[in-house]
């Protein structure tokens, strides 16, 4: 969590009764210093703010989070990234995520673009191990990638800043994107598509963006049409906050088998609870077992390791076909993103004629050997 990275002030574990006024004053001082363009006062106010934010509670964080987010465009790059992490901590403690998200996600986009530029130039200047943001000197990286004939100094600066601050923007963005309202707005505005394209270009780099990718792909209030091949039946369901297909598989078995619509053994109630809202306590492993083979309407397999966004849209609905398992599967029950509660609910059972018609237009699952090609 981002808030774990904000140290407590003076070693005190609990905020005093004076904490909120002090935090408000520190925020106001930073706002005034930024407005005046006084770099020295900005640095001093920033330092005071960091010390006070560590022990802040929910009320304090909720009050200052959006104000701090509004300051992000006005700060120099490195302090801006550190302030973004503070904003993420405020969101984890109760600040309005939607009010904080816009500038945080914009900063993430900029950092990703810069990091991609550094990776490209690093390869062009000899390759080798990429710089370690925790150990290496950014000035040396800047000197290596700068080339007035090909890359203006401003671009080299942007590349270095992006590479050295991406982990901070990632943490802040993860904090805001655990909220469905932020994910919905980002998807509607096209922000999600842009970020996913940048992350895909970045690939398996030095920064771990897998969790953020799962969050960006998470679907909320999304209809799901499910066709069961063996029984010839169909169901319209609705997904909320499902971050991986292991979670979806478990909840499909709960709703359809546990609900008496399909034959089979329903999943362990504890596995279902962990797939919805309960959190793992680390004391024991709860195992979930496969009930179906998840298949797209074109016959390709939908892998448990993927996300529900892998399920294709057909005639306006993400459409999934359930086939008999090709082999037994089991996995550790739970949610890939623990901070996001998940839900899957049945809205209606399709009329028999509609289910038969849709199944007739869906290809049967590819054979095992072809599916793994």
LODREN-569550 format. One line per field, with one value per residue (C-alpha): residue in three letters; z, x, y; chain. Coordinates in pm, 1 decimal. Each point is the difference from the previous one (the first is absolute). Example, Ala and Ser with C-alpha at 12.3 -4.5 7.8 and 13.67 -1.06 7.14 Angstrom:
BEGIN
res c(ala/ser)
up c(780.0/-66.0)
east c(1230.0/137.0)
north c(-450.0/344.0)
chain c(A/A)
% end
This chain:
BEGIN
res c(unk/unk/unk/unk/unk/unk/unk/unk/unk/unk/unk/unk/unk/unk/unk/unk/unk/unk/unk/unk/unk/unk/unk/unk/unk/unk/unk/unk/unk/unk/unk/unk/unk/unk/unk/unk/unk/unk/unk/unk/unk/unk/unk/unk/unk/unk/unk/unk/unk/unk/unk/unk/unk/unk/unk/unk/unk/unk/unk/unk/unk/unk/unk/unk/unk/unk/unk/unk/unk/unk/unk/unk/unk/unk/unk/unk/unk/unk/unk/unk/unk/unk/unk/unk/unk/unk/unk/unk/unk/unk/unk/unk/unk/unk/unk/unk/unk/unk/unk/unk/unk/unk/unk/unk/unk/unk/unk/unk/unk/unk/unk/unk/unk/unk/unk/unk/unk/unk/unk/unk/unk/unk/unk/unk/unk/unk/unk/unk/unk/unk/unk/unk/unk/unk/unk/unk/unk/unk/unk/unk/unk/unk/unk/unk/unk/unk/unk/unk/unk/unk/unk/unk/unk/unk/unk/unk/unk/unk/unk/unk/unk/unk/unk/unk/unk/unk/unk/unk/unk/unk/unk/unk/unk/unk/unk/unk/unk/unk/unk/unk/unk/unk/unk/unk/unk/unk/unk/unk/unk/unk/unk/unk/unk/unk/unk/unk/unk/unk/unk/unk/unk/unk/unk/unk/unk/unk/unk/unk/unk/unk/unk/unk/unk/unk/unk/unk/unk/unk/unk/unk/unk/unk/unk/unk/unk/unk/unk/unk/unk/unk/unk/unk/unk/unk/unk/unk/unk/unk/unk/unk/unk/unk/unk/unk/unk/unk/unk/unk/unk/unk/unk/unk/unk/unk/unk/unk/unk/unk/unk/unk/unk/unk/unk/unk/unk/unk/unk/unk/unk/unk/unk/unk/unk/unk/unk/unk/unk/unk/unk/unk/unk/unk/unk/unk/unk/unk/unk/unk/unk/unk/unk/unk/unk/unk/unk/unk/unk/unk/unk/unk/unk/unk/unk/unk/unk/unk/unk/unk/unk/unk/unk/unk/unk/unk/unk/unk/unk/unk/unk/unk/unk/unk/unk/unk/unk/unk/unk/unk/unk/unk/unk/unk/unk/unk/unk/unk/unk/unk/unk/unk/unk/unk/unk/unk/unk/unk/unk/unk/unk/unk/unk/unk/unk/unk/unk/unk/unk/unk/unk/unk/unk/unk/unk/unk/unk/unk/unk/unk/unk/unk/unk/unk/unk)
up c(0.0/-71.7/354.9/129.3/-177.8/187.5/324.5/329.3/137.6/295.2/52.2/138.2/-108.8/61.1/-114.9/270.3/36.2/-173.6/-303.7/-233.6/52.0/-43.0/-317.8/-133.7/70.3/-167.3/-305.6/-7.3/29.2/-295.0/-202.8/78.6/-78.7/-333.4/-87.4/82.8/-197.0/300.5/-46.6/342.7/176.7/-214.7/113.7/366.4/-12.8/-184.2/271.8/277.8/-183.6/-38.0/372.4/92.3/-254.2/145.7/306.3/-161.0/31.2/-226.8/65.4/-50.1/-315.8/-147.6/58.5/-164.2/-269.4/-279.6/88.3/-35.5/-328.2/-136.9/66.1/-200.0/-332.6/174.1/157.0/-151.0/-121.8/296.3/273.1/-218.9/-0.1/376.7/50.7/-220.9/236.7/288.7/-193.1/-44.0/375.3/61.4/-233.7/186.5/318.3/-132.4/-234.2/-300.9/-264.7/-294.5/109.4/28.6/-301.0/-299.1/74.7/134.2/-317.5/-213.6/188.6/-55.8/-372.9/-6.0/200.2/-223.3/-312.5/146.3/113.2/-347.9/-147.4/234.3/-86.2/-370.7/33.5/231.2/-268.6/-261.8/215.8/59.8/201.2/312.8/341.0/37.7/282.6/349.3/133.0/356.6/-60.1/-312.7/-68.1/-231.6/-119.9/-144.4/-179.5/-137.3/-129.7/-172.6/-184.2/-90.0/-365.0/-134.1/-354.0/77.3/342.9/140.5/358.1/107.2/-129.3/176.8/320.7/-43.8/-58.7/315.3/212.4/-128.3/73.6/347.9/110.7/-167.4/314.7/196.6/-263.8/-18.9/373.8/-4.1/-306.1/150.9/306.5/-199.4/-246.4/273.7/-6.7/-256.0/-58.8/-110.6/-228.2/-156.9/-66.1/-137.7/-235.2/-121.3/-63.5/-194.9/267.5/64.8/-364.4/-16.5/321.6/-99.1/-336.5/172.8/254.1/-278.2/-182.4/321.8/47.9/271.5/95.2/323.9/147.7/104.5/-165.8/6.0/284.3/-159.9/-330.1/165.3/158.4/-329.6/-164.0/278.5/-117.7/212.1/-45.3/-305.7/-141.2/-72.1/-214.8/94.4/-213.3/142.2/-278.8/184.2/122.4/-288.6/241.2/17.1/267.9/12.2/291.0/109.4/110.3/239.8/98.1/-129.3/-44.7/-124.7/-159.1/290.6/202.4/-279.0/-30.0/372.3/0.0/-314.1/177.9/307.2/-188.4/-252.9/182.9/352.3/-118.9/-131.7/-368.3/-104.8/134.2/182.5/330.4/118.4/115.8/361.4/163.6/129.4/-353.3/-110.5/284.7/-86.6/-360.6/108.3/302.3/258.8/27.0/39.7/348.7/-103.0/246.3/-246.5/-369.6/-131.1/-321.2/-275.3/-266.9/-364.0/-112.8/-367.5/-298.0/-77.7/-376.1/-231.1/-265.5/-264.7/183.6/146.6/369.3/257.9/242.4/374.8/10.1/-197.7/83.6/-82.7/-255.2/-212.8/-57.6/-341.4/-58.6/-231.0/-85.5/279.0/276.9/120.0/-80.4/167.2/-81.7/270.4/-123.1/198.4/152.3/-215.0/315.9/373.5/128.6/346.2/133.8/314.1/57.5/25.0/-201.4/-187.1/131.9/364.3/32.3/-255.3/102.6/-272.8/-87.2/-255.2/3.7/-215.2/-172.3/-201.9/-148.7/-379.3/-163.6/-135.8/-363.1/44.8/171.2/-270.8/-275.4/155.5/65.1/-358.7/-112.7/240.1/-105.7/212.8/204.2/-182.6/79.0/282.7/-235.1/-209.0/301.0/122.9/-328.5)
east c(0.0/112.7/-73.0/255.2/269.5/-87.6/202.4/-160.6/98.3/246.8/-48.2/-349.7/-241.3/-319.3/-108.8/-64.8/-309.6/195.0/83.9/-274.6/56.4/374.2/-48.9/-243.1/254.5/280.3/-219.0/-94.3/367.7/85.4/-286.5/118.3/363.7/-97.4/-218.7/287.1/251.2/233.3/208.8/160.9/-333.1/-141.7/278.7/-48.2/-379.0/36.6/227.5/-239.1/-291.9/178.4/67.3/-361.0/-161.8/150.3/-224.7/-301.6/-335.4/-301.4/-147.9/331.0/80.3/-345.9/35.2/338.7/13.1/-178.3/185.9/334.1/-110.0/-81.4/359.1/160.2/31.0/171.0/293.7/336.8/19.1/159.7/-205.2/-308.2/47.6/54.3/-310.6/-194.1/96.2/-134.3/-324.0/-23.7/45.6/-281.2/-229.1/80.3/-109.6/-325.4/64.1/-231.9/167.2/-174.6/108.6/359.2/25.7/22.2/339.8/136.2/-83.7/130.2/327.6/11.8/-46.3/288.0/227.6/-76.9/71.0/330.4/99.1/-68.1/219.5/284.7/-26.7/12.0/301.0/178.5/-17.1/122.4/299.7/136.7/-264.9/97.0/-161.7/-245.6/72.1/-119.0/-214.2/101.1/373.1/108.9/54.0/-265.0/252.9/215.7/-298.9/-87.7/353.6/-9.0/-330.4/29.2/76.8/-64.7/-16.1/-267.9/-146.5/-44.7/112.6/-362.2/-85.4/298.2/-110.2/-354.8/132.5/211.0/-277.7/-246.8/234.8/93.0/-355.8/-210.1/-14.9/-148.8/-263.0/-76.5/-72.3/-214.0/-193.5/-56.0/-154.4/-252.4/-79.6/-113.1/-322.2/-266.3/-101.1/354.3/23.5/-337.8/88.7/344.9/-147.9/-270.1/252.8/237.3/270.3/2.3/67.0/291.7/156.4/-40.4/162.8/296.8/29.4/-15.5/283.8/199.7/-40.1/182.7/235.3/170.3/-318.9/-274.9/-320.8/-190.2/-233.6/-77.5/-68.5/-251.3/-169.6/-18.1/-159.4/-253.2/-360.3/-271.8/-375.4/71.5/-256.8/123.1/-190.3/83.0/-98.4/34.9/65.7/-83.9/-341.9/-87.2/-90.1/98.7/26.8/41.2/218.2/166.1/361.6/142.7/364.3/120.5/375.6/88.1/-159.3/79.5/-231.5/-259.9/16.6/-63.1/-294.6/-150.4/-0.7/-156.1/-278.6/-82.3/79.7/-53.6/-317.1/-141.7/6.3/271.9/105.5/328.0/170.0/-25.6/318.5/108.5/-187.2/331.0/141.4/-306.5/34.9/365.2/-99.8/-251.5/99.2/193.4/375.9/260.0/148.8/307.0/-68.3/-118.3/-46.3/-355.2/-20.3/-253.4/-70.0/-94.0/-351.6/5.4/214.0/-44.9/-26.5/-53.3/-275.3/268.3/119.1/320.7/59.7/-33.6/282.2/-43.5/327.0/-160.0/-264.9/-372.8/89.1/136.9/-358.5/-110.6/-307.4/-255.4/-327.5/55.4/88.3/322.2/-81.1/148.4/-67.8/37.5/130.8/99.2/345.6/279.3/201.1/-35.2/99.9/54.9/136.1/32.8/-332.1/-14.0/28.5/305.9/-62.4/-96.2/-106.5/-281.3/-317.7/-150.5/-354.8/-179.8/-378.2/-261.9/-243.9/-206.3/-8.6/-21.6/-307.9/79.9/-38.3/237.6/260.3/-18.0/27.8/304.4/170.9/-58.2/197.5/286.4/288.0/92.3/317.0/325.7/165.2/251.6/298.4/-114.1/-91.6/360.7/158.2)
north c(0.0/354.8/114.7/-251.5/203.1/323.6/3.6/107.6/338.4/6.0/-372.9/52.9/-277.5/197.2/346.5/256.1/212.9/277.8/-214.5/119.0/375.9/-52.6/-202.1/259.8/275.5/-192.7/-54.4/368.5/95.9/-223.4/147.6/353.5/-80.3/-157.1/298.8/238.0/-204.9/-8.0/-315.3/26.9/28.4/-280.1/-231.5/94.5/-38.8/-329.2/-135.8/107.7/-155.6/-334.1/-18.2/76.1/-229.5/-318.5/-24.7/166.7/-176.6/-25.8/343.5/180.2/-192.5/56.4/373.5/51.0/-270.9/190.8/321.4/-176.6/-160.2/344.8/109.1/-280.6/188.2/292.1/-183.2/-98.4/-360.8/-178.6/173.6/-47.5/-376.8/-7.0/210.4/-242.0/-280.4/212.3/48.4/-377.1/-43.8/248.5/-196.7/-322.4/177.9/139.4/294.6/29.3/-220.5/165.3/347.0/-123.3/-229.3/234.5/151.4/-328.7/-190.6/285.4/-23.0/-375.0/53.4/245.7/-229.0/-297.1/203.5/115.6/-348.4/-136.4/270.7/-91.3/-370.2/85.4/227.6/-242.8/-265.7/248.5/97.4/-348.3/-180.3/-190.7/13.6/284.1/245.9/-86.9/289.8/-89.1/-22.4/184.7/369.1/151.8/257.1/-276.3/-149.4/343.8/45.8/-338.1/41.2/368.8/61.1/351.8/-132.9/-256.3/65.7/347.5/60.2/46.1/-347.2/-154.5/171.3/-130.9/-351.4/1.3/150.0/-260.2/-288.3/121.1/85.6/-271.3/-214.6/292.8/73.0/-372.5/-16.8/314.4/-119.2/-342.7/166.0/203.8/-280.3/-237.4/207.4/-90.0/362.7/85.1/-303.2/79.1/364.0/-86.7/-258.9/240.3/278.3/-223.3/31.4/-373.9/-88.9/243.3/-129.2/-364.0/71.2/165.4/-281.7/-257.9/176.6/13.9/-376.4/-191.4/277.4/88.6/144.7/-242.7/119.0/-329.9/96.3/334.0/-176.6/-232.0/300.3/186.1/-303.5/-55.1/25.8/157.2/-32.3/-213.9/-246.5/-352.1/-247.6/-360.4/-298.6/-350.5/-249.5/-326.1/115.7/229.4/279.0/365.4/267.8/375.5/106.3/322.1/40.9/256.1/33.8/-337.2/34.6/-350.5/-305.5/-232.8/221.9/-0.6/-380.4/-46.3/240.0/-156.4/-335.1/160.3/177.6/-271.3/-324.4/126.3/172.2/-328.2/92.1/-244.5/-338.7/-48.2/65.7/361.0/169.3/22.1/291.9/133.3/2.1/196.1/247.8/58.8/61.3/262.4/205.6/-198.8/40.7/-271.0/-4.6/-199.8/-278.9/-260.8/-59.6/-36.3/-200.0/60.5/-262.2/38.5/-79.8/98.6/75.2/370.0/52.0/297.1/-23.0/-63.4/-312.5/145.4/-59.0/275.5/-63.6/24.0/193.7/282.5/256.9/25.8/266.9/-289.2/-118.0/134.2/213.8/-161.2/175.3/249.8/-246.1/-154.5/-361.2/-305.6/-364.6/-265.6/-334.9/-312.9/20.4/-138.6/-72.6/60.5/340.8/146.0/326.9/207.5/172.2/374.8/319.4/115.8/351.8/-35.9/363.7/-42.0/-185.7/-215.2/-94.2/-214.8/-20.1/-168.1/234.7/-245.8/-346.8/7.5/-143.9/-350.2/107.1/294.7/-216.1/-266.2/261.7/166.6/-332.5/-107.5/306.4/-64.9/-224.5/-297.1/23.4/-54.7/-333.5/-3.6/-16.4/296.9/211.9/-10.3/104.1)
chain c(A/A/A/A/A/A/A/A/A/A/A/A/A/A/A/A/A/A/A/A/A/A/A/A/A/A/A/A/A/A/A/A/A/A/A/A/A/A/A/A/A/A/A/A/A/A/A/A/A/A/A/A/A/A/A/A/A/A/A/A/A/A/A/A/A/A/A/A/A/A/A/A/A/A/A/A/A/A/A/A/A/A/A/A/A/A/A/A/A/A/A/A/A/A/A/A/A/A/A/A/A/A/A/A/A/A/A/A/A/A/A/A/A/A/A/A/A/A/A/A/A/A/A/A/A/A/A/A/A/A/A/A/A/A/A/A/A/A/A/A/A/A/A/A/A/A/A/A/A/A/A/A/A/A/A/A/A/A/A/A/A/A/A/A/A/A/A/A/A/A/A/A/A/A/A/A/A/A/A/A/A/A/A/A/A/A/A/A/A/A/A/A/A/A/A/A/A/A/A/A/A/A/A/A/A/A/A/A/A/A/A/A/A/A/A/A/A/A/A/A/A/A/A/A/A/A/A/A/A/A/A/A/A/A/A/A/A/A/A/A/A/A/A/A/A/A/A/A/A/A/A/A/A/A/A/A/A/A/A/A/A/A/A/A/A/A/A/A/A/A/A/A/A/A/A/A/A/A/A/A/A/A/A/A/A/A/A/A/A/A/A/A/A/A/A/A/A/A/A/A/A/A/A/A/A/A/A/A/A/A/A/A/A/A/A/A/A/A/A/A/A/A/A/A/A/A/A/A/A/A/A/A/A/A/A/A/A/A/A/A/A/A/A/A/A/A/A/A/A/A/A/A/A/A/A/A/A/A/A/A/A/A/A/A/A/A/A/A/A/A/A/A/A)
% end
